[in-house]
Amino acid sequence: MELNLLRLFFFIACFCPTIMVEGLVRRYKFDVVMKNTSRLCSSKPIVTVNGKSPGPTLYAREDDTVLIRVVNHVKYNVSIHWHGIRQLRTGWADGPAYITQCPIRPGHNYLYNFTITGQRGTLLWHAHILWLRATVHGAIVILPKIGVPYPFPKPHKEVVVVLGEWWKSDVEAVINEAIKSGLAPNVSDAHTINGHPGPLSKCSSQGFKLSVEVGKTYMLRIINAALNEELFFKIAGHQLTVVEVDATYVKPFKTDTIVIAPGQTTNVLISANQGSGKYMVIASPFMDAPIAVDNTTATATLHYSGTLATSSTSFVSSPPKNATPVANKFVDSLRSLNSQKYPAKVPLSVDQSLFFTIGLGVNPCPSCKAGNGSRVVADINNVTFVMPTTALLQAHFFNIKGVFTTDFPGSPLVVFNYTGKQPTNLQTVSGTKLYRLPYNATVQLILQDTGMISPENHPIHLHGFNFFVVGKGIGNFDSKNDPNKFNLVDPVERNTISVPSGGWVAIRFRADNPGVWFLHCHLEVHTTWGLKMAFLVDNGKGPNQSLLPPPKDLPKC
């Protein structure tokens, strides 16, 4: 693997001088540009990185320092988030616009500088402003340190598989029209696998082809970069062995179907044991609530070497979009590896016990004619988050007053039967509220879905930390009985977790990373509507437990 990696970087360094390798420093340049495409039934300019969507894959090793200069050549403000990178004391490089940085303005650039500490596996990067991540996204591959093997058989080859969504129209026009009307935005027109919807779509796309040799084992690094939909993934005639999620190793298990939410990653091993032929690869939506989704299935082909191009393809059917038992079987099978080398360091005691309700609401909007004078909003603990115009981390570091308050409620402002009858008042309060945590505090957070308007899955992403998923259930969380069933031995470790429709999850983490850290739904429509908040983690004792000062080229608002 090391030899192949070095060859890859030599090729890039020779023919693309903006990317180099200097020992333990990886240097990249991201040029954010408009690129015309006719790949998906439409010819329109889209925002891309280095002219591609998905964009370039970042390769690094555990403990490497990564430098990425992002240059903005488009008309939009831009910021890039390195999703799942812990960013220990380097919140300035995390990327969410107006949370840890002001966005990069047109014609400007910014150098993201961070070290990958104690992490290895698959993550992703994506735009973290507006709806630009629809086309501005790509993979992060973090290899183990040199000489450190995988805790599973080494695959013959590794392949990045990025799942996405596609709109025929400008995604910014889609969400702007929705904001104006007060209603939900149009769903996407296609799902994609590595940028292609596949030959079964109405578009002239042959789709992505995964070439394999009989008897070899392959590792697929699967990423869900879609904006608004969880996805099923499966391959006709083949079992998948799950070995990692969100860049953390798990106890291996076999399945024919994985479910993966926006922002999540899953590494699977696949054995090419079918002899020959072509086999369909599919990505289809999972939504167990009565909510409009893009029902199209993206397709690709697993193609054995030596198979004739005219050979027929073995088909596989996608699960029903509301196949909750299929999704639950996969999620419930995930366990941390919890080996001597990769222990599950679950906080056994809790300093801060929080309870967050997440869901939708309705607020007055006199200008929203389509919404009859109202607009749909989203909230956590009945608070709809208001984005500031000054970055929160800058306001915190420089003690700028009036940007935010630290009175985000640790429990719901309005108590009701969260999964029962809706309250008569669906209105929320609005504000830029943070929750303050002391350095190194252990936190237990219950995330409870509500039935306000409609229950649905919410993939919740926490910046700056991994967390352990110690429990989940359907209905209202029972603070007396449910904790007795928590898994404190080998719970899965993640950075993004789906709160089940009409249910709850319990997570634990240690607040050992000072700074301001975003928590939000990774369904972009819900983030736009206000389903987000942030934690402010204080400095600890001494410089090694304190936020580093901002870089000199930090963008200005």
VEXDREN-2710 file (C-alpha; in Angstrom, 1 decimal):
% VEXDREN-2710
k/r/px/py/pz
1/MET/0.0/0.0/0.0
2/GLU/2.8/2.4/0.9
3/LEU/4.5/1.9/-2.5
4/ASN/1.2/2.6/-4.3
5/LEU/0.6/5.7/-2.3
6/LEU/4.1/7.1/-3.0
7/ARG/3.5/6.4/-6.7
8/LEU/0.2/8.3/-6.6
9/PHE/1.9/11.3/-5.0
10/PHE/4.8/11.2/-7.4
11/PHE/2.3/11.3/-10.3
12/ILE/0.4/14.2/-8.8
13/ALA/3.6/16.1/-7.9
14/CYS/4.9/15.7/-11.4
15/PHE/1.8/16.7/-13.3
16/CYS/-0.1/18.9/-10.9
17/PRO/2.4/21.0/-9.0
18/THR/-0.2/22.4/-6.6
19/ILE/-0.1/19.1/-4.6
20/MET/3.1/18.0/-3.0
21/VAL/4.4/15.7/-0.3
22/GLU/7.0/17.0/2.1
23/GLY/7.7/14.3/4.7
24/LEU/4.8/14.4/7.2
25/VAL/3.3/17.5/5.6
26/ARG/0.6/17.1/2.8
27/ARG/0.0/20.2/0.7
28/TYR/-3.0/20.7/-1.5
29/LYS/-4.6/23.6/-3.3
30/PHE/-8.3/23.8/-3.9
31/ASP/-9.4/26.1/-6.7
32/VAL/-13.2/26.7/-6.3
33/VAL/-14.5/27.3/-9.8
34/MET/-17.6/27.2/-11.9
35/LYS/-17.7/24.2/-14.3
36/ASN/-20.1/23.4/-17.0
37/THR/-21.6/20.0/-17.1
38/SER/-24.1/18.0/-19.2
39/ARG/-23.6/14.8/-17.4
40/LEU/-27.0/14.6/-15.8
41/CYS/-29.7/15.6/-18.2
42/SER/-28.9/19.3/-17.9
43/SER/-26.2/21.7/-19.1
44/LYS/-25.4/24.2/-16.4
45/PRO/-22.5/25.7/-14.5
46/ILE/-21.9/24.2/-11.1
47/VAL/-19.5/25.1/-8.3
48/THR/-16.6/22.6/-8.2
49/VAL/-13.2/22.1/-6.7
50/ASN/-10.4/21.8/-9.3
51/GLY/-13.1/21.5/-11.9
52/LYS/-14.5/18.1/-10.6
53/SER/-17.5/16.9/-8.7
54/PRO/-16.8/14.9/-6.5
55/GLY/-13.6/16.8/-6.0
56/PRO/-10.1/15.5/-5.3
57/THR/-9.5/12.9/-2.7
58/LEU/-7.1/14.0/0.1
59/TYR/-4.6/11.4/1.2
60/ALA/-2.7/11.6/4.4
61/ARG/-1.5/9.4/7.3
62/GLU/-2.3/9.5/11.0
63/ASP/-0.3/12.3/12.6
64/ASP/0.3/14.1/9.3
65/THR/-0.1/17.8/9.1
66/VAL/-2.3/18.9/6.2
67/LEU/-2.2/22.3/4.5
68/ILE/-4.9/23.1/2.0
69/ARG/-5.0/26.5/0.4
70/VAL/-8.6/27.3/-0.8
71/VAL/-8.9/29.9/-3.5
72/ASN/-12.4/31.3/-4.3
73/HIS/-12.9/32.0/-8.0
74/VAL/-16.8/32.0/-7.9
75/LYS/-19.4/34.6/-7.0
76/TYR/-20.4/32.9/-3.8
77/ASN/-18.8/33.1/-0.4
78/VAL/-17.1/29.8/0.3
79/SER/-15.9/27.8/3.3
80/ILE/-14.7/24.1/3.5
81/HIS/-15.3/21.8/6.4
82/TRP/-13.1/18.7/7.0
83/HIS/-15.9/16.6/8.3
84/GLY/-14.9/14.3/11.2
85/ILE/-11.3/15.7/11.6
86/ARG/-11.0/16.4/15.4
87/GLN/-9.2/19.7/14.9
88/LEU/-7.6/19.5/18.3
89/ARG/-7.1/23.2/19.4
90/THR/-7.3/24.2/15.7
91/GLY/-11.0/25.3/15.5
92/TRP/-9.9/28.0/13.0
93/ALA/-9.5/25.2/10.4
94/ASP/-12.9/23.5/11.0
95/GLY/-14.7/25.5/8.3
96/PRO/-18.4/26.1/9.1
97/ALA/-19.1/29.6/7.9
98/TYR/-19.9/32.1/10.7
99/ILE/-19.2/29.5/13.4
100/THR/-15.4/29.1/13.3
101/GLN/-14.5/31.5/10.5
102/CYS/-15.9/34.1/8.3
103/PRO/-16.3/32.8/4.7
104/ILE/-13.7/33.2/2.0
105/ARG/-15.0/36.0/-0.2
106/PRO/-14.8/35.9/-4.0
107/GLY/-11.3/36.6/-5.1
108/HIS/-9.8/35.7/-1.7
109/ASN/-8.1/32.6/-0.3
110/TYR/-7.4/30.9/3.1
111/LEU/-4.9/28.3/4.2
112/TYR/-6.5/25.5/6.3
113/ASN/-3.8/24.1/8.6
114/PHE/-4.4/21.1/10.9
115/THR/-2.8/17.9/12.2
116/ILE/-4.6/14.6/12.1
117/THR/-4.1/13.2/15.6
118/GLY/-5.1/9.7/16.6
119/GLN/-7.4/9.2/13.6
120/ARG/-7.3/6.8/10.6
121/GLY/-9.9/5.8/8.1
122/THR/-12.4/7.5/5.7
123/LEU/-13.9/10.9/6.2
124/LEU/-15.1/13.6/3.9
125/TRP/-14.7/17.3/3.1
126/HIS/-17.5/19.6/1.9
127/ALA/-18.6/23.2/1.5
128/HIS/-20.1/24.5/4.7
129/ILE/-22.1/27.5/3.5
130/LEU/-25.4/27.8/1.6
131/TRP/-26.2/24.6/-0.3
132/LEU/-22.8/24.5/-2.1
133/ARG/-22.0/21.1/-0.7
134/ALA/-24.3/19.6/-3.3
135/THR/-21.4/19.7/-5.7
136/VAL/-18.5/20.8/-3.5
137/HIS/-17.4/17.7/-1.7
138/GLY/-14.9/14.9/-1.7
139/ALA/-13.2/12.1/0.2
140/ILE/-10.5/12.2/2.9
141/VAL/-8.5/9.0/3.2
142/ILE/-6.3/8.7/6.4
143/LEU/-4.0/5.8/6.2
144/PRO/-2.4/4.2/9.4
145/LYS/1.1/5.1/10.3
146/ILE/3.8/3.4/8.2
147/GLY/4.2/-0.1/9.4
148/VAL/0.9/-0.3/11.2
149/PRO/-1.5/-2.8/9.6
150/TYR/-5.2/-2.7/9.4
151/PRO/-7.0/-4.9/12.1
152/PHE/-8.5/-6.9/9.2
153/PRO/-7.0/-8.7/6.1
154/LYS/-5.3/-6.3/3.8
155/PRO/-7.4/-5.7/0.7
156/HIS/-6.0/-6.1/-2.8
157/LYS/-7.2/-2.6/-3.7
158/GLU/-9.1/0.3/-2.1
159/VAL/-11.8/2.3/-3.9
160/VAL/-13.6/5.5/-2.9
161/VAL/-17.3/5.5/-3.5
162/VAL/-19.1/8.8/-3.0
163/LEU/-22.9/8.9/-3.0
164/GLY/-24.6/12.1/-3.8
165/GLU/-27.7/14.0/-5.0
166/TRP/-28.3/16.1/-8.1
167/TRP/-30.6/18.9/-9.0
168/LYS/-31.2/19.9/-12.7
169/SER/-31.6/23.5/-11.5
170/ASP/-29.3/25.7/-9.4
171/VAL/-29.4/24.5/-5.8
172/GLU/-29.1/28.0/-4.5
173/ALA/-32.2/29.0/-6.5
174/VAL/-34.0/25.9/-5.1
175/ILE/-33.4/26.8/-1.4
176/ASN/-33.9/30.6/-2.0
177/GLU/-37.3/29.9/-3.5
178/ALA/-38.2/27.7/-0.5
179/ILE/-37.1/30.4/2.0
180/LYS/-39.2/32.9/0.1
181/SER/-42.3/30.7/0.1
182/GLY/-42.0/29.3/3.6
183/LEU/-42.4/25.8/2.3
184/ALA/-40.1/22.8/1.8
185/PRO/-37.6/22.9/-1.2
186/ASN/-37.9/20.7/-4.2
187/VAL/-36.4/17.3/-3.8
188/SER/-33.4/16.3/-6.0
189/ASP/-33.7/14.9/-9.5
190/ALA/-31.2/12.0/-9.2
191/HIS/-29.0/10.2/-6.8
192/THR/-25.4/9.6/-7.9
193/ILE/-22.5/7.2/-7.4
194/ASN/-19.1/8.9/-7.9
195/GLY/-21.0/11.7/-9.8
196/HIS/-23.1/9.5/-12.1
197/PRO/-26.7/8.3/-11.8
198/GLY/-26.0/5.2/-13.8
199/PRO/-27.4/3.5/-16.9
200/LEU/-30.9/2.9/-15.5
201/SER/-31.5/6.6/-15.2
202/LYS/-33.2/8.7/-17.9
203/CYS/-29.9/10.4/-18.5
204/SER/-27.3/9.2/-20.9
205/SER/-24.9/8.0/-18.3
206/GLN/-23.1/4.6/-18.3
207/GLY/-22.3/5.2/-14.6
208/PHE/-19.4/4.2/-12.4
209/LYS/-17.7/0.9/-13.1
210/LEU/-15.9/-1.0/-10.3
211/SER/-13.5/-3.5/-12.0
212/VAL/-12.5/-6.6/-10.0
213/GLU/-10.5/-9.8/-10.4
214/VAL/-11.7/-13.2/-9.3
215/GLY/-10.5/-14.2/-5.9
216/LYS/-9.3/-10.7/-4.8
217/THR/-10.7/-8.7/-1.9
218/TYR/-11.5/-5.0/-2.2
219/MET/-12.2/-2.3/0.3
220/LEU/-14.9/0.2/-0.6
221/ARG/-14.6/3.6/1.3
222/ILE/-18.3/4.6/1.0
223/ILE/-19.3/8.2/1.7
224/ASN/-22.8/9.8/1.8
225/ALA/-22.3/13.3/0.5
226/ALA/-26.0/13.8/-0.3
227/LEU/-27.7/16.9/1.0
228/ASN/-31.0/15.6/2.4
229/GLU/-31.3/11.8/2.2
230/GLU/-30.1/8.7/4.0
231/LEU/-29.3/6.0/1.5
232/PHE/-29.2/2.2/1.3
233/PHE/-26.3/0.7/-0.6
234/LYS/-25.9/-2.9/-1.8
235/ILE/-24.3/-5.0/-4.6
236/ALA/-26.0/-7.8/-6.4
237/GLY/-24.8/-11.3/-5.5
238/HIS/-22.2/-10.1/-2.9
239/GLN/-22.0/-9.8/0.8
240/LEU/-20.3/-6.8/2.4
241/THR/-18.1/-7.1/5.5
242/VAL/-18.3/-3.8/7.5
243/VAL/-15.0/-2.9/9.2
244/GLU/-15.2/0.8/9.9
245/VAL/-17.6/3.7/10.2
246/ASP/-16.7/7.4/10.5
247/ALA/-13.0/6.6/10.6
248/THR/-13.3/4.3/13.6
249/TYR/-12.8/0.5/13.4
250/VAL/-15.8/-1.7/14.3
251/LYS/-16.2/-5.4/15.0
252/PRO/-16.5/-6.9/11.5
253/PHE/-19.9/-8.3/10.4
254/LYS/-21.5/-9.3/7.2
255/THR/-24.5/-7.8/5.6
256/ASP/-26.0/-7.4/2.1
257/THR/-27.3/-3.9/2.8
258/ILE/-25.8/-0.9/4.6
259/VAL/-27.6/2.3/5.5
260/ILE/-25.6/5.5/5.5
261/ALA/-26.7/9.0/6.4
262/PRO/-25.4/12.3/5.0
263/GLY/-22.0/13.0/6.5
264/GLN/-21.4/9.3/7.5
265/THR/-18.8/7.0/6.0
266/THR/-18.6/3.2/6.0
267/ASN/-15.7/1.0/4.9
268/VAL/-16.6/-2.5/3.7
269/LEU/-14.7/-5.5/2.3
270/ILE/-16.0/-7.3/-0.7
271/SER/-14.7/-10.6/-2.0
272/ALA/-14.8/-11.1/-5.7
273/ASN/-16.1/-14.6/-5.4
274/GLN/-18.7/-14.9/-8.2
275/GLY/-16.4/-16.1/-11.0
276/SER/-17.3/-13.7/-13.7
277/GLY/-20.0/-11.3/-15.0
278/LYS/-21.4/-7.9/-14.3
279/TYR/-23.3/-7.1/-11.1
280/MET/-25.5/-4.0/-10.3
281/VAL/-24.5/-1.6/-7.5
282/ILE/-27.3/0.5/-6.1
283/ALA/-27.9/3.5/-3.9
284/SER/-31.5/4.2/-3.0
285/PRO/-33.3/6.5/-0.4
286/PHE/-34.2/5.5/3.2
287/MET/-37.0/7.5/4.7
288/ASP/-39.5/5.9/7.1
289/ALA/-41.6/9.1/7.5
290/PRO/-44.4/10.2/5.1
291/ILE/-42.1/12.9/3.6
292/ALA/-41.3/13.6/0.0
293/VAL/-38.0/12.2/-1.2
294/ASP/-36.2/11.6/-4.4
295/ASN/-37.3/8.1/-5.2
296/THR/-34.7/7.5/-7.9
297/THR/-32.1/4.7/-7.5
298/ALA/-28.5/5.4/-8.6
299/THR/-26.8/2.5/-10.2
300/ALA/-23.2/1.4/-11.0
301/THR/-21.6/-1.8/-12.1
302/LEU/-19.2/-4.3/-10.5
303/HIS/-17.4/-5.8/-13.5
304/TYR/-15.3/-8.9/-13.4
305/SER/-12.2/-8.8/-15.6
306/GLY/-12.6/-10.8/-18.7
307/THR/-16.3/-10.3/-18.8
308/LEU/-17.6/-9.3/-22.3
309/ALA/-19.1/-5.8/-22.5
310/THR/-22.3/-7.4/-24.1
311/SER/-22.8/-9.7/-21.1
312/SER/-26.0/-9.2/-19.1
313/THR/-26.0/-7.6/-15.7
314/SER/-27.2/-9.3/-12.5
315/PHE/-29.8/-7.1/-11.0
316/VAL/-30.7/-6.4/-7.4
317/SER/-33.7/-4.7/-6.0
318/SER/-33.5/-1.8/-3.6
319/PRO/-35.2/-2.0/-0.2
320/PRO/-38.5/-0.1/0.1
321/LYS/-37.7/3.4/1.1
322/ASN/-39.4/2.8/4.5
323/ALA/-37.5/-0.4/5.2
324/THR/-36.9/0.5/8.9
325/PRO/-36.2/-3.1/9.9
326/VAL/-33.4/-3.3/7.3
327/ALA/-31.9/0.0/8.6
328/ASN/-32.2/-1.0/12.3
329/LYS/-30.5/-4.4/11.7
330/PHE/-27.5/-2.6/10.2
331/VAL/-27.3/0.1/12.9
332/ASP/-27.8/-2.3/15.8
333/SER/-24.9/-4.5/14.5
334/LEU/-22.3/-1.7/14.9
335/ARG/-19.9/-2.2/17.8
336/SER/-16.6/-0.6/18.5
337/LEU/-13.6/-2.9/17.9
338/ASN/-12.6/-2.3/21.6
339/SER/-9.3/-4.1/21.3
340/GLN/-6.2/-3.5/23.4
341/LYS/-4.8/-1.4/20.6
342/TYR/-8.1/0.4/19.8
343/PRO/-10.0/0.6/23.1
344/ALA/-13.4/2.1/23.4
345/LYS/-12.8/4.9/25.9
346/VAL/-16.4/5.4/26.9
347/PRO/-17.0/8.0/29.7
348/LEU/-18.4/5.9/32.6
349/SER/-19.3/8.9/34.7
350/VAL/-21.2/12.0/33.6
351/ASP/-20.5/15.6/34.6
352/GLN/-23.1/17.2/32.3
353/SER/-26.4/15.5/31.5
354/LEU/-28.2/17.2/28.6
355/PHE/-31.6/16.5/26.9
356/PHE/-32.2/18.0/23.5
357/THR/-35.5/17.7/21.6
358/ILE/-35.1/18.0/17.8
359/GLY/-37.8/18.6/15.3
360/LEU/-39.8/21.1/13.3
361/GLY/-42.1/24.0/14.0
362/VAL/-44.1/26.8/12.4
363/ASN/-43.3/30.5/12.8
364/PRO/-45.2/33.6/11.5
365/CYS/-44.0/34.9/8.1
366/PRO/-46.2/37.6/6.7
367/SER/-44.3/37.7/3.4
368/CYS/-44.6/33.9/2.9
369/LYS/-47.7/33.8/0.6
370/ALA/-47.3/30.2/-0.4
371/GLY/-47.2/29.3/3.3
372/ASN/-50.3/31.3/4.2
373/GLY/-48.3/33.7/6.3
374/SER/-46.2/31.0/8.0
375/ARG/-42.9/29.3/7.4
376/VAL/-41.6/25.9/8.5
377/VAL/-38.6/26.2/10.9
378/ALA/-36.5/23.6/12.8
379/ASP/-35.3/23.7/16.3
380/ILE/-33.4/22.2/19.2
381/ASN/-35.1/22.5/22.6
382/ASN/-37.6/24.9/20.9
383/VAL/-34.8/27.3/19.9
384/THR/-34.4/28.0/16.2
385/PHE/-30.7/29.0/15.7
386/VAL/-30.0/32.4/14.1
387/MET/-26.8/32.5/12.2
388/PRO/-24.6/35.4/13.3
389/THR/-22.8/37.9/11.0
390/THR/-19.5/37.6/13.0
391/ALA/-17.9/34.2/13.4
392/LEU/-18.7/32.8/16.9
393/LEU/-15.1/31.5/17.5
394/GLN/-13.7/35.0/16.7
395/ALA/-16.3/36.6/19.0
396/HIS/-15.3/34.2/21.7
397/PHE/-11.5/34.5/21.3
398/PHE/-11.5/38.3/21.0
399/ASN/-14.4/38.8/23.5
400/ILE/-16.6/40.6/21.1
401/LYS/-19.9/41.4/22.9
402/GLY/-23.4/41.0/21.5
403/VAL/-22.7/38.2/19.0
404/PHE/-24.0/35.3/21.1
405/THR/-25.3/34.3/24.5
406/THR/-24.4/31.2/26.6
407/ASP/-27.9/30.4/27.8
408/PHE/-28.8/27.6/25.4
409/PRO/-31.2/25.4/27.5
410/GLY/-29.8/22.0/28.6
411/SER/-33.4/20.6/28.6
412/PRO/-36.5/21.5/26.6
413/LEU/-38.2/24.9/27.1
414/VAL/-41.6/23.2/26.4
415/VAL/-42.3/19.8/27.9
416/PHE/-44.9/17.6/26.2
417/ASN/-45.4/14.1/24.9
418/TYR/-42.7/14.3/22.3
419/THR/-43.9/11.3/20.3
420/GLY/-47.6/11.6/21.0
421/LYS/-50.2/14.2/20.3
422/GLN/-48.8/17.5/18.9
423/PRO/-49.0/20.6/21.1
424/THR/-51.4/23.3/19.8
425/ASN/-48.6/25.9/19.6
426/LEU/-45.9/24.9/17.1
427/GLN/-44.0/28.2/17.4
428/THR/-40.3/28.4/18.4
429/VAL/-38.1/31.1/19.9
430/SER/-35.1/32.3/17.9
431/GLY/-31.6/33.2/19.0
432/THR/-27.9/32.7/18.7
433/LYS/-27.5/30.7/21.9
434/LEU/-24.5/28.5/22.9
435/TYR/-24.1/25.9/25.7
436/ARG/-20.9/26.4/27.7
437/LEU/-18.9/23.3/28.8
438/PRO/-15.9/23.3/31.1
439/TYR/-12.8/21.7/29.7
440/ASN/-12.6/17.9/30.0
441/ALA/-16.2/17.6/31.2
442/THR/-17.9/14.3/30.4
443/VAL/-21.1/14.8/28.6
444/GLN/-24.2/12.7/28.2
445/LEU/-26.6/14.0/25.5
446/ILE/-30.0/12.5/24.8
447/LEU/-31.3/13.5/21.4
448/GLN/-35.1/13.1/21.2
449/ASP/-37.0/13.3/18.0
450/THR/-40.4/15.0/18.2
451/GLY/-43.6/14.5/16.3
452/MET/-44.1/18.2/15.7
453/ILE/-45.4/18.4/12.1
454/SER/-43.9/14.9/11.3
455/PRO/-41.4/12.6/13.0
456/GLU/-38.4/11.7/10.8
457/ASN/-34.8/10.6/11.0
458/HIS/-32.3/13.4/11.8
459/PRO/-28.6/12.7/11.2
460/ILE/-26.9/14.8/13.8
461/HIS/-23.3/15.8/13.4
462/LEU/-21.0/17.1/16.2
463/HIS/-17.9/19.1/15.1
464/GLY/-14.7/18.8/17.1
465/PHE/-15.4/15.4/18.7
466/ASN/-16.2/11.8/18.3
467/PHE/-18.8/10.4/20.6
468/PHE/-20.0/7.0/21.7
469/VAL/-23.6/5.9/20.9
470/VAL/-24.5/4.2/24.2
471/GLY/-28.3/3.7/23.6
472/LYS/-31.2/4.2/21.3
473/GLY/-34.9/3.5/21.3
474/ILE/-38.4/4.3/19.9
475/GLY/-40.8/6.6/21.8
476/ASN/-40.0/9.0/24.6
477/PHE/-36.7/8.5/26.5
478/ASP/-37.3/7.0/29.9
479/SER/-34.7/8.6/32.2
480/LYS/-35.4/6.0/34.9
481/ASN/-35.3/2.7/33.0
482/ASP/-33.5/3.3/29.6
483/PRO/-30.0/4.1/31.1
484/ASN/-30.0/0.6/32.6
485/LYS/-29.8/-0.8/29.0
486/PHE/-26.9/1.5/27.9
487/ASN/-23.9/-0.2/26.3
488/LEU/-20.9/1.1/28.1
489/VAL/-18.5/-1.6/26.9
490/ASP/-18.3/-1.5/23.1
491/PRO/-20.7/1.1/21.8
492/VAL/-20.0/2.4/18.3
493/GLU/-17.9/5.6/18.0
494/ARG/-19.0/8.1/15.5
495/ASN/-19.2/11.8/14.5
496/THR/-22.7/11.7/12.9
497/ILE/-25.6/9.7/14.2
498/SER/-29.2/9.3/13.0
499/VAL/-31.8/10.0/15.6
500/PRO/-34.6/7.5/14.6
501/SER/-38.0/8.7/13.5
502/GLY/-40.2/9.0/16.7
503/GLY/-37.3/7.9/18.9
504/TRP/-34.1/8.9/20.7
505/VAL/-30.3/8.2/20.9
506/ALA/-28.0/8.7/23.8
507/ILE/-24.4/9.7/23.2
508/ARG/-21.4/10.4/25.4
509/PHE/-18.2/12.4/24.8
510/ARG/-15.4/14.1/26.7
511/ALA/-15.2/17.9/26.1
512/ASP/-11.4/17.9/25.7
513/ASN/-11.2/20.2/22.7
514/PRO/-11.4/24.0/23.5
515/GLY/-13.3/26.2/21.1
516/VAL/-16.7/26.6/19.6
517/TRP/-18.2/23.5/18.0
518/PHE/-21.2/23.2/15.9
519/LEU/-23.9/20.6/16.4
520/HIS/-26.5/20.4/13.6
521/CYS/-28.7/18.1/11.5
522/HIS/-26.9/17.0/8.4
523/LEU/-30.0/17.2/6.3
524/GLU/-29.2/20.6/4.7
525/VAL/-32.8/21.7/4.6
526/HIS/-33.1/21.3/8.4
527/THR/-29.9/23.1/9.0
528/THR/-31.2/26.0/6.8
529/TRP/-34.4/26.0/8.9
530/GLY/-32.4/26.3/12.2
531/LEU/-31.8/22.8/13.6
532/LYS/-28.4/23.7/14.9
533/MET/-26.6/25.0/18.0
534/ALA/-23.0/25.2/19.2
535/PHE/-21.0/24.2/22.3
536/LEU/-18.5/26.6/23.8
537/VAL/-15.7/24.6/25.4
538/ASP/-13.5/26.6/27.8
539/ASN/-9.7/26.4/27.8
540/GLY/-8.2/24.0/30.3
541/LYS/-4.9/24.6/32.2
542/GLY/-1.9/25.7/30.3
543/PRO/-1.2/26.1/26.6
544/ASN/-1.6/22.4/25.7
545/GLN/-5.3/22.6/26.8
546/SER/-6.0/26.0/25.2
547/LEU/-7.3/27.2/21.8
548/LEU/-4.4/28.2/19.5
549/PRO/-4.4/31.9/18.3
550/PRO/-6.0/32.5/14.9
551/PRO/-3.9/32.5/11.8
552/LYS/-2.9/35.8/10.2
553/ASP/-4.9/35.1/7.0
554/LEU/-8.2/34.3/8.8
555/PRO/-11.0/35.6/6.6
556/LYS/-12.8/38.8/7.7
557/CYS/-16.6/39.2/7.7
END
